[in-house]
Amino acid sequence: MIPISTASAGLRVALPAPGDRRRGLVPIALAAVLALSGCGEEAGAKPGGTAGRDSTAARSCRVVAKETPLPPPVGESSGLAASRRHRGVFWTHNDSGGDPAVYGVNLAGHRVASVMVKDAKNEDWEDMAVGPCPGGGDCLYLADTGNNGNRREISLYRVPEPELAERETKDAERFRARFPEGSPDAEAVFVLPDGAVYLVTKGNRGPVELYRWPLQEKGDATLEFLHRLAPRPEQLGDRVTGASASPDGQWVAIRTYSTLALYRTPELLAGRGPTYTTDLTPLGEAQGEAVSLGDDGTVVLTTEGGSQMFPGGMSRLSCSPR
């Protein structure tokens, strides 16, 4: 559904060999290696394989907008999700220590909503998603999962998606969880159309891993380990900072500071590698953080800025759905 379209933007993509369905480790960092070697665009290199075996030429996404400044008070955009109720609006939030609030922004970088999340605390919000509410309609899922210290317990807030004019959301539900072992940092969450919630670890203290979050109303849940996606990144730029499922649930995007990996959902849940990996370094992001993936191949990315003088930014890519 999201093969990458041919364009002149220069974002290189690595395609896997047809029929390559090997399980195991597929380093997300491979895109950066291909970009540096110059193989990605010319040789049709693929994850886990050898450049030049596939005659299919590598293709690239088209940059539609690059680093549009985000409005105050969004100085450290750490999560991003496309609204299901308001066309052209994207919800975002600030990083740790900020207000427990979500902000609606449009693609021009204008703020169109500021809504406090009732009964929530921003200890270290790292990502967000839009998914189904249990009783119908759409909900925001806010991942309070960052681990700058040594947290044993992480949280997920779920709240009905607000109207743009609202000042405060309805009461947020809070779901607590622990990892089966240790306390890794995790900055990427995605929700599928059936309401299943998944978390991807960053790779700060160990490998990049995929977990399912069982939502239970009372007590701590234990995250269910699914697969190891990649070994511990050797480079800072290869650590995972955001994820997003397309609204139809067919694709999942996982981004690092420097790359974007697109997975067919069944293959990701089976522990297989990405279908495409794209080098994001030509965007010149200050600190790449969040990603939103649309059914039509629209990819929106946000970055942290950290101050009013250097605000966060938003970039948009167009990737062909065929």
C-alpha positions as a Markdown table, in Angstrom:
| # | Residue | x | y | z |
|---|---|---|---|---|
| 1 | Met | 0.0 | 0.0 | 0.0 |
| 2 | Ile | 2.9 | 2.4 | 0.6 |
| 3 | Pro | 5.6 | 1.7 | -2.0 |
| 4 | Ile | 7.7 | 4.9 | -2.1 |
| 5 | Ser | 7.2 | 7.1 | -5.1 |
| 6 | Thr | 9.8 | 8.3 | -7.5 |
| 7 | Ala | 10.8 | 11.9 | -6.9 |
| 8 | Ser | 13.7 | 14.3 | -6.8 |
| 9 | Ala | 13.8 | 15.0 | -3.1 |
| 10 | Gly | 16.8 | 12.7 | -2.6 |
| 11 | Leu | 15.4 | 10.7 | 0.3 |
| 12 | Arg | 16.9 | 7.3 | -0.4 |
| 13 | Val | 14.9 | 4.1 | 0.2 |
| 14 | Ala | 16.1 | 0.5 | 0.5 |
| 15 | Leu | 13.7 | -2.2 | -0.8 |
| 16 | Pro | 13.9 | -5.8 | 0.2 |
| 17 | Ala | 14.2 | -8.6 | -2.3 |
| 18 | Pro | 10.9 | -9.9 | -3.5 |
| 19 | Gly | 9.9 | -12.9 | -1.4 |
| 20 | Asp | 12.5 | -12.1 | 1.3 |
| 21 | Arg | 10.6 | -13.0 | 4.5 |
| 22 | Arg | 13.5 | -13.9 | 6.8 |
| 23 | Arg | 12.8 | -13.5 | 10.5 |
| 24 | Gly | 15.4 | -12.1 | 12.9 |
| 25 | Leu | 17.3 | -8.9 | 13.2 |
| 26 | Val | 16.9 | -6.2 | 10.6 |
| 27 | Pro | 18.7 | -3.1 | 11.8 |
| 28 | Ile | 16.8 | 0.1 | 11.2 |
| 29 | Ala | 20.2 | 1.7 | 10.9 |
| 30 | Leu | 20.7 | 0.1 | 7.5 |
| 31 | Ala | 19.1 | 3.0 | 5.7 |
| 32 | Ala | 21.8 | 5.4 | 7.0 |
| 33 | Val | 24.5 | 2.9 | 5.9 |
| 34 | Leu | 23.0 | 2.8 | 2.4 |
| 35 | Ala | 22.8 | 6.6 | 2.2 |
| 36 | Leu | 26.4 | 7.0 | 3.1 |
| 37 | Ser | 27.5 | 4.3 | 0.6 |
| 38 | Gly | 25.4 | 5.6 | -2.2 |
| 39 | Cys | 23.9 | 2.2 | -2.9 |
| 40 | Gly | 20.3 | 2.9 | -1.9 |
| 41 | Glu | 19.3 | 4.9 | -5.0 |
| 42 | Glu | 21.2 | 3.1 | -7.7 |
| 43 | Ala | 21.4 | -0.6 | -6.8 |
| 44 | Gly | 18.0 | -1.4 | -5.2 |
| 45 | Ala | 19.7 | -2.5 | -2.0 |
| 46 | Lys | 17.4 | -4.3 | 0.5 |
| 47 | Pro | 17.5 | -4.9 | 4.2 |
| 48 | Gly | 19.4 | -8.0 | 5.2 |
| 49 | Gly | 20.6 | -8.5 | 1.7 |
| 50 | Thr | 23.4 | -7.6 | -0.7 |
| 51 | Ala | 23.2 | -4.5 | -2.9 |
| 52 | Gly | 22.8 | -5.2 | -6.6 |
| 53 | Arg | 20.9 | -8.5 | -6.5 |
| 54 | Asp | 17.5 | -6.9 | -7.2 |
| 55 | Ser | 17.1 | -5.1 | -10.5 |
| 56 | Thr | 14.3 | -2.9 | -9.1 |
| 57 | Ala | 15.6 | 0.7 | -8.8 |
| 58 | Ala | 15.3 | 2.2 | -5.4 |
| 59 | Arg | 12.7 | 5.0 | -5.2 |
| 60 | Ser | 12.1 | 7.9 | -2.9 |
| 61 | Cys | 9.5 | 10.0 | -1.1 |
| 62 | Arg | 8.8 | 13.5 | -2.3 |
| 63 | Val | 9.3 | 16.3 | 0.3 |
| 64 | Val | 6.1 | 18.5 | 0.3 |
| 65 | Ala | 7.1 | 20.8 | 3.1 |
| 66 | Lys | 10.3 | 20.9 | 5.1 |
| 67 | Glu | 10.6 | 22.1 | 8.8 |
| 68 | Thr | 7.6 | 24.3 | 9.0 |
| 69 | Pro | 7.9 | 26.0 | 12.4 |
| 70 | Leu | 5.5 | 24.8 | 15.1 |
| 71 | Pro | 3.6 | 27.4 | 17.0 |
| 72 | Pro | 4.0 | 28.3 | 20.7 |
| 73 | Pro | 3.6 | 26.6 | 23.1 |
| 74 | Val | 4.7 | 23.6 | 21.1 |
| 75 | Gly | 8.4 | 23.8 | 21.8 |
| 76 | Glu | 9.2 | 20.1 | 22.2 |
| 77 | Ser | 6.8 | 18.2 | 20.0 |
| 78 | Ser | 7.3 | 14.6 | 21.1 |
| 79 | Gly | 4.2 | 12.9 | 19.8 |
| 80 | Leu | 1.9 | 13.3 | 16.8 |
| 81 | Ala | -1.4 | 11.9 | 15.5 |
| 82 | Ala | -3.7 | 12.9 | 12.7 |
| 83 | Ser | -7.2 | 13.8 | 13.9 |
| 84 | Arg | -10.0 | 11.6 | 12.8 |
| 85 | Arg | -12.7 | 14.2 | 13.6 |
| 86 | His | -11.0 | 17.3 | 12.1 |
| 87 | Arg | -9.7 | 17.1 | 8.6 |
| 88 | Gly | -6.2 | 18.5 | 8.2 |
| 89 | Val | -5.6 | 18.8 | 12.0 |
| 90 | Phe | -2.8 | 17.0 | 13.8 |
| 91 | Trp | -2.6 | 16.5 | 17.6 |
| 92 | Thr | 0.7 | 16.9 | 19.3 |
| 93 | His | 2.1 | 17.3 | 22.8 |
| 94 | Asn | 5.2 | 18.5 | 24.6 |
| 95 | Asp | 7.9 | 16.3 | 26.2 |
| 96 | Ser | 8.4 | 15.6 | 29.9 |
| 97 | Gly | 7.5 | 18.1 | 32.5 |
| 98 | Gly | 5.1 | 20.1 | 30.2 |
| 99 | Asp | 1.4 | 20.7 | 30.8 |
| 100 | Pro | -0.8 | 17.6 | 30.4 |
| 101 | Ala | -2.2 | 19.2 | 27.2 |
| 102 | Val | -2.7 | 18.4 | 23.6 |
| 103 | Tyr | -2.4 | 20.9 | 20.8 |
| 104 | Gly | -4.1 | 20.9 | 17.5 |
| 105 | Val | -2.0 | 22.2 | 14.6 |
| 106 | Asn | -2.6 | 22.3 | 10.9 |
| 107 | Leu | -0.1 | 21.7 | 8.1 |
| 108 | Ala | 0.7 | 25.5 | 7.8 |
| 109 | Gly | 2.0 | 25.3 | 11.4 |
| 110 | His | -0.9 | 27.2 | 13.0 |
| 111 | Arg | -2.3 | 26.2 | 16.3 |
| 112 | Val | -6.0 | 25.6 | 16.1 |
| 113 | Ala | -6.6 | 24.0 | 19.6 |
| 114 | Ser | -5.2 | 23.8 | 23.1 |
| 115 | Val | -6.9 | 21.3 | 25.3 |
| 116 | Met | -5.9 | 20.1 | 28.8 |
| 117 | Val | -6.2 | 16.4 | 29.4 |
| 118 | Lys | -8.3 | 15.9 | 32.5 |
| 119 | Asp | -7.0 | 13.6 | 35.2 |
| 120 | Ala | -3.6 | 13.2 | 33.5 |
| 121 | Lys | 0.0 | 14.1 | 34.5 |
| 122 | Asn | 2.8 | 14.6 | 32.0 |
| 123 | Glu | 5.6 | 12.8 | 33.7 |
| 124 | Asp | 7.4 | 12.0 | 30.5 |
| 125 | Trp | 5.0 | 11.9 | 27.5 |
| 126 | Glu | 6.8 | 10.5 | 24.5 |
| 127 | Asp | 4.2 | 9.6 | 21.8 |
| 128 | Met | 0.6 | 9.5 | 21.0 |
| 129 | Ala | -1.9 | 7.8 | 18.6 |
| 130 | Val | -5.5 | 8.0 | 17.6 |
| 131 | Gly | -7.5 | 4.8 | 17.9 |
| 132 | Pro | -11.0 | 3.5 | 18.6 |
| 133 | Cys | -12.8 | 4.1 | 21.9 |
| 134 | Pro | -14.4 | 1.1 | 23.5 |
| 135 | Gly | -17.9 | 2.5 | 23.2 |
| 136 | Gly | -17.4 | 3.9 | 19.7 |
| 137 | Gly | -15.8 | 7.0 | 18.2 |
| 138 | Asp | -12.2 | 7.9 | 18.3 |
| 139 | Cys | -9.8 | 8.3 | 21.3 |
| 140 | Leu | -6.4 | 9.8 | 21.9 |
| 141 | Tyr | -3.8 | 7.5 | 23.3 |
| 142 | Leu | -1.0 | 9.3 | 25.2 |
| 143 | Ala | 2.1 | 7.3 | 26.1 |
| 144 | Asp | 3.7 | 8.4 | 29.3 |
| 145 | Thr | 6.5 | 5.9 | 28.8 |
| 146 | Gly | 9.8 | 7.9 | 28.7 |
| 147 | Asn | 12.5 | 6.7 | 31.1 |
| 148 | Asn | 15.1 | 9.4 | 31.6 |
| 149 | Gly | 15.6 | 8.0 | 35.1 |
| 150 | Asn | 14.8 | 4.4 | 36.1 |
| 151 | Arg | 11.0 | 4.1 | 36.1 |
| 152 | Arg | 9.5 | 0.8 | 37.0 |
| 153 | Glu | 6.0 | 1.8 | 36.0 |
| 154 | Ile | 4.8 | 3.5 | 32.8 |
| 155 | Ser | 1.4 | 4.8 | 31.9 |
| 156 | Leu | -1.0 | 5.1 | 28.9 |
| 157 | Tyr | -3.8 | 7.6 | 29.0 |
| 158 | Arg | -6.9 | 7.2 | 26.8 |
| 159 | Val | -9.4 | 10.0 | 26.3 |
| 160 | Pro | -12.1 | 10.7 | 23.6 |
| 161 | Glu | -10.8 | 13.0 | 20.9 |
| 162 | Pro | -11.9 | 16.5 | 21.8 |
| 163 | Glu | -13.5 | 19.2 | 19.8 |
| 164 | Leu | -11.2 | 22.0 | 18.8 |
| 165 | Ala | -13.0 | 24.6 | 20.9 |
| 166 | Glu | -12.9 | 22.6 | 24.1 |
| 167 | Arg | -10.6 | 23.7 | 26.9 |
| 168 | Glu | -10.5 | 20.4 | 28.7 |
| 169 | Thr | -11.1 | 16.8 | 27.7 |
| 170 | Lys | -13.4 | 14.3 | 29.3 |
| 171 | Asp | -11.9 | 12.2 | 32.1 |
| 172 | Ala | -8.8 | 10.3 | 31.0 |
| 173 | Glu | -8.5 | 6.6 | 31.6 |
| 174 | Arg | -5.1 | 5.6 | 32.9 |
| 175 | Phe | -3.5 | 2.2 | 32.2 |
| 176 | Arg | -0.3 | 1.2 | 34.1 |
| 177 | Ala | 2.2 | -1.3 | 33.0 |
| 178 | Arg | 5.6 | -2.8 | 33.6 |
| 179 | Phe | 8.1 | -4.5 | 31.2 |
| 180 | Pro | 8.7 | -8.2 | 31.9 |
| 181 | Glu | 12.4 | -7.4 | 32.6 |
| 182 | Gly | 14.2 | -4.1 | 33.3 |
| 183 | Ser | 13.0 | -0.6 | 32.6 |
| 184 | Pro | 13.9 | 0.3 | 29.0 |
| 185 | Asp | 13.2 | 3.7 | 27.5 |
| 186 | Ala | 10.2 | 3.7 | 25.0 |
| 187 | Glu | 9.2 | 6.6 | 22.9 |
| 188 | Ala | 7.0 | 5.0 | 20.2 |
| 189 | Val | 3.4 | 3.8 | 20.4 |
| 190 | Phe | 0.9 | 2.8 | 17.7 |
| 191 | Val | -2.7 | 1.6 | 17.9 |
| 192 | Leu | -4.4 | -0.6 | 15.3 |
| 193 | Pro | -8.1 | -0.4 | 14.3 |
| 194 | Asp | -9.1 | -3.2 | 16.6 |
| 195 | Gly | -7.8 | -1.2 | 19.6 |
| 196 | Ala | -4.7 | -3.2 | 20.2 |
| 197 | Val | -1.8 | -1.1 | 21.5 |
| 198 | Tyr | 1.8 | -1.7 | 20.8 |
| 199 | Leu | 5.0 | -0.1 | 22.1 |
| 200 | Val | 8.5 | 0.0 | 20.6 |
| 201 | Thr | 11.6 | 0.5 | 22.8 |
| 202 | Lys | 14.1 | 3.2 | 21.9 |
| 203 | Gly | 17.3 | 1.1 | 22.1 |
| 204 | Asn | 19.0 | 3.3 | 24.7 |
| 205 | Arg | 19.9 | 0.4 | 27.0 |
| 206 | Gly | 19.4 | -2.6 | 24.9 |
| 207 | Pro | 17.9 | -3.9 | 21.6 |
| 208 | Val | 14.9 | -2.3 | 19.8 |
| 209 | Glu | 11.9 | -4.5 | 20.8 |
| 210 | Leu | 8.2 | -4.7 | 20.1 |
| 211 | Tyr | 5.7 | -5.2 | 22.9 |
| 212 | Arg | 1.9 | -5.4 | 23.1 |
| 213 | Trp | 0.2 | -3.5 | 25.9 |
| 214 | Pro | -2.7 | -5.4 | 27.4 |
| 215 | Leu | -5.2 | -2.7 | 28.7 |
| 216 | Gln | -6.7 | -3.6 | 32.0 |
| 217 | Glu | -8.6 | -1.3 | 34.2 |
| 218 | Lys | -7.1 | -2.2 | 37.6 |
| 219 | Gly | -3.5 | -2.8 | 38.7 |
| 220 | Asp | -0.3 | -3.0 | 36.7 |
| 221 | Ala | -0.3 | -5.0 | 33.5 |
| 222 | Thr | 2.8 | -6.7 | 32.2 |
| 223 | Leu | 3.8 | -5.8 | 28.7 |
| 224 | Glu | 3.8 | -8.8 | 26.3 |
| 225 | Phe | 7.1 | -9.2 | 24.5 |
| 226 | Leu | 6.6 | -10.0 | 20.9 |
| 227 | His | 9.9 | -9.6 | 18.9 |
| 228 | Arg | 13.3 | -8.1 | 18.8 |
| 229 | Leu | 13.4 | -5.8 | 15.8 |
| 230 | Ala | 17.0 | -4.7 | 15.9 |
| 231 | Pro | 20.1 | -4.9 | 18.1 |
| 232 | Arg | 21.0 | -2.1 | 20.3 |
| 233 | Pro | 21.8 | 0.9 | 18.0 |
| 234 | Glu | 25.5 | 1.8 | 17.8 |
| 235 | Gln | 24.7 | 5.3 | 16.7 |
| 236 | Leu | 22.6 | 7.9 | 18.5 |
| 237 | Gly | 20.7 | 8.7 | 15.3 |
| 238 | Asp | 19.4 | 5.1 | 15.0 |
| 239 | Arg | 17.4 | 5.1 | 18.2 |
| 240 | Val | 13.6 | 4.9 | 17.8 |
| 241 | Thr | 11.6 | 8.0 | 18.6 |
| 242 | Gly | 8.1 | 7.5 | 17.2 |
| 243 | Ala | 5.6 | 5.2 | 15.5 |
| 244 | Ser | 2.3 | 5.4 | 13.7 |
| 245 | Ala | -0.2 | 3.0 | 12.2 |
| 246 | Ser | -2.1 | 4.0 | 9.1 |
| 247 | Pro | -5.8 | 4.5 | 9.8 |
| 248 | Asp | -6.7 | 1.3 | 7.8 |
| 249 | Gly | -4.2 | -0.6 | 9.9 |
| 250 | Gln | -2.3 | -2.0 | 6.9 |
| 251 | Trp | 1.0 | -0.2 | 7.5 |
| 252 | Val | 3.1 | 0.9 | 10.5 |
| 253 | Ala | 5.8 | 3.6 | 10.3 |
| 254 | Ile | 8.6 | 3.5 | 12.9 |
| 255 | Arg | 11.1 | 6.4 | 12.9 |
| 256 | Thr | 14.4 | 7.1 | 14.4 |
| 257 | Tyr | 16.3 | 10.4 | 14.6 |
| 258 | Ser | 17.6 | 9.7 | 11.1 |
| 259 | Thr | 15.5 | 7.1 | 9.3 |
| 260 | Leu | 11.9 | 6.1 | 8.6 |
| 261 | Ala | 11.0 | 2.4 | 8.3 |
| 262 | Leu | 7.7 | 1.3 | 6.8 |
| 263 | Tyr | 6.3 | -2.1 | 7.7 |
| 264 | Arg | 3.4 | -4.1 | 6.5 |
| 265 | Thr | 1.5 | -4.6 | 9.7 |
| 266 | Pro | 1.3 | -8.5 | 9.6 |
| 267 | Glu | 5.0 | -8.7 | 8.9 |
| 268 | Leu | 5.9 | -6.4 | 11.7 |
| 269 | Leu | 3.8 | -8.4 | 14.2 |
| 270 | Ala | 5.4 | -11.5 | 12.9 |
| 271 | Gly | 8.9 | -10.1 | 13.6 |
| 272 | Arg | 9.9 | -9.5 | 10.0 |
| 273 | Gly | 11.8 | -6.5 | 8.7 |
| 274 | Pro | 10.6 | -3.3 | 7.1 |
| 275 | Thr | 9.4 | -3.2 | 3.5 |
| 276 | Tyr | 11.1 | 0.2 | 3.0 |
| 277 | Thr | 13.6 | 2.3 | 4.9 |
| 278 | Thr | 14.1 | 6.0 | 4.1 |
| 279 | Asp | 17.0 | 8.3 | 5.0 |
| 280 | Leu | 15.6 | 11.4 | 6.7 |
| 281 | Thr | 18.9 | 13.2 | 7.1 |
| 282 | Pro | 18.4 | 15.4 | 4.1 |
| 283 | Leu | 15.5 | 17.1 | 6.0 |
| 284 | Gly | 18.0 | 18.6 | 8.4 |
| 285 | Glu | 15.7 | 18.0 | 11.4 |
| 286 | Ala | 17.0 | 19.5 | 14.7 |
| 287 | Gln | 15.9 | 16.4 | 16.7 |
| 288 | Gly | 13.5 | 14.1 | 14.9 |
| 289 | Glu | 10.8 | 12.9 | 17.2 |
| 290 | Ala | 7.3 | 12.0 | 16.0 |
| 291 | Val | 5.6 | 10.5 | 12.9 |
| 292 | Ser | 2.0 | 10.3 | 11.6 |
| 293 | Leu | 1.2 | 8.0 | 8.7 |
| 294 | Gly | -1.9 | 8.4 | 6.5 |
| 295 | Asp | -3.7 | 5.9 | 4.3 |
| 296 | Asp | -2.8 | 7.9 | 1.2 |
| 297 | Gly | 0.9 | 7.8 | 1.8 |
| 298 | Thr | 1.2 | 11.1 | 3.6 |
| 299 | Val | 3.9 | 11.1 | 6.2 |
| 300 | Val | 4.1 | 14.0 | 8.7 |
| 301 | Leu | 7.1 | 14.3 | 11.0 |
| 302 | Thr | 7.8 | 16.7 | 13.9 |
| 303 | Thr | 10.9 | 17.7 | 15.7 |
| 304 | Glu | 11.8 | 19.1 | 19.1 |
| 305 | Gly | 13.2 | 22.6 | 19.2 |
| 306 | Gly | 13.6 | 23.2 | 22.9 |
| 307 | Ser | 13.2 | 27.0 | 23.0 |
| 308 | Gln | 11.3 | 29.9 | 21.5 |
| 309 | Met | 14.3 | 30.9 | 19.5 |
| 310 | Phe | 14.6 | 27.4 | 18.0 |
| 311 | Pro | 11.0 | 26.1 | 17.8 |
| 312 | Gly | 10.1 | 22.6 | 16.8 |
| 313 | Gly | 9.3 | 21.9 | 13.2 |
| 314 | Met | 7.0 | 19.9 | 11.0 |
| 315 | Ser | 7.9 | 18.2 | 7.7 |
| 316 | Arg | 5.6 | 16.5 | 5.2 |
| 317 | Leu | 6.4 | 13.7 | 2.7 |
| 318 | Ser | 4.3 | 12.3 | 0.0 |
| 319 | Cys | 4.7 | 8.6 | -0.7 |
| 320 | Ser | 2.7 | 6.8 | -3.4 |
| 321 | Pro | 0.2 | 4.3 | -2.1 |
| 322 | Arg | 0.8 | 2.0 | -5.1 |
